[in-house]
Amino acid sequence: MAAKLKKGDKVVVLAGKDKGKQGEIATVMPAKGKAIVEGVNVALRHAKPTQGEQGGRKPVAMPIDLSNLAIVDKNGKATRVGFRMDGDKKVRFAKTTGDVI
């Protein structure tokens, strides 16, 4: 199945502790059905000091399930993603506005 959400897409969180927050997808893990969104689902991880970095508690964005994310259309609202043929190319489009993503 084609990926509906891709790296660089602006998304909004639909469920969970960060519901309503928006961010950009940094990484997508299709096998696990998860994505890492910048500034969303942040946890503190403890790091030992290394030669190049100082140790301490570092904020790290954790993966969030793809089902809890929706792409943001040009109006700033959450929308579903559809596919259609545009000439010879298969393109993604926003279901609310019909615009190509």
VENMO-V236050 format. One record per residue. N is the residue number from 0. RES is the residue in one small letter. SS is DSSP state (@ for helix, = for strand, . for the rest). PHI is phi as a letter, one per 20 degrees, with the letter a starting at -180 (none if undefined). D_LAST is the distance of its C-alpha to the last C-alpha in Angstrom with 1 decimal. Layout:
BEGIN
[[N/RES/SS/PHI/D_LAST] [N/RES/SS/PHI/D_LAST]]
END
This chain:
BEGIN
[[0/m/./none/17.7] [1/a/./f/14.2] [2/a/./f/12.8] [3/k/./e/10.3] [4/l/./d/10.3] [5/k/./c/10.6] [6/k/./g/12.6] [7/g/./n/11.4] [8/d/./f/9.0] [9/k/=/e/10.6] [10/v/=/c/12.3] [11/v/=/c/15.3] [12/v/=/e/18.4] [13/l/./e/19.6] [14/a/./b/23.1] [15/g/./o/25.7] [16/k/./f/27.5] [17/d/./d/24.4] [18/k/./g/22.9] [19/g/./n/20.9] [20/k/./f/20.3] [21/q/=/d/17.0] [22/g/=/a/16.3] [23/e/=/d/14.3] [24/i/=/f/14.5] [25/a/=/e/17.2] [26/t/=/b/18.1] [27/v/=/d/17.2] [28/m/=/d/20.2] [29/p/./f/19.3] [30/a/./f/23.1] [31/k/./e/23.8] [32/g/./m/20.8] [33/k/=/c/20.4] [34/a/=/b/18.4] [35/i/=/d/19.8] [36/v/=/d/18.3] [37/e/./f/19.9] [38/g/./n/22.4] [39/v/./c/22.2] [40/n/./l/24.9] [41/v/=/e/27.2] [42/a/=/c/30.6] [43/l/=/e/33.6] [44/r/=/d/34.8] [45/h/=/e/38.2] [46/a/=/c/38.6] [47/k/./f/41.8] [48/p/./f/42.6] [49/t/./d/42.2] [50/q/./f/43.6] [51/g/./e/40.5] [52/e/./c/39.2] [53/q/./e/40.8] [54/g/./e/40.9] [55/g/=/p/40.1] [56/r/=/e/37.5] [57/k/=/d/34.0] [58/p/=/f/30.8] [59/v/=/c/28.4] [60/a/=/f/25.0] [61/m/./e/25.6] [62/p/./f/23.2] [63/i/=/c/21.8] [64/d/=/f/21.1] [65/l/@/f/17.6] [66/s/@/f/18.8] [67/n/@/e/19.3] [68/l/=/c/15.8] [69/a/=/c/12.9] [70/i/=/f/9.5] [71/v/=/e/9.9] [72/d/./e/8.3] [73/k/./f/9.5] [74/n/./e/12.9] [75/g/./n/13.4] [76/k/./d/13.8] [77/a/=/f/13.1] [78/t/=/b/11.1] [79/r/./e/11.1] [80/v/=/d/8.7] [81/g/=/c/9.7] [82/f/=/c/10.0] [83/r/=/b/11.3] [84/m/=/e/13.0] [85/d/=/d/12.1] [86/g/./m/15.5] [87/d/./e/16.4] [88/k/=/d/13.0] [89/k/=/e/11.4] [90/v/=/c/7.6] [91/r/=/e/5.6] [92/f/=/b/5.2] [93/a/=/f/6.6] [94/k/./f/10.3] [95/t/./f/11.8] [96/t/./d/10.4] [97/g/./n/9.1] [98/d/./f/6.3] [99/v/=/f/3.8] [100/i/./e/0.0]]
END
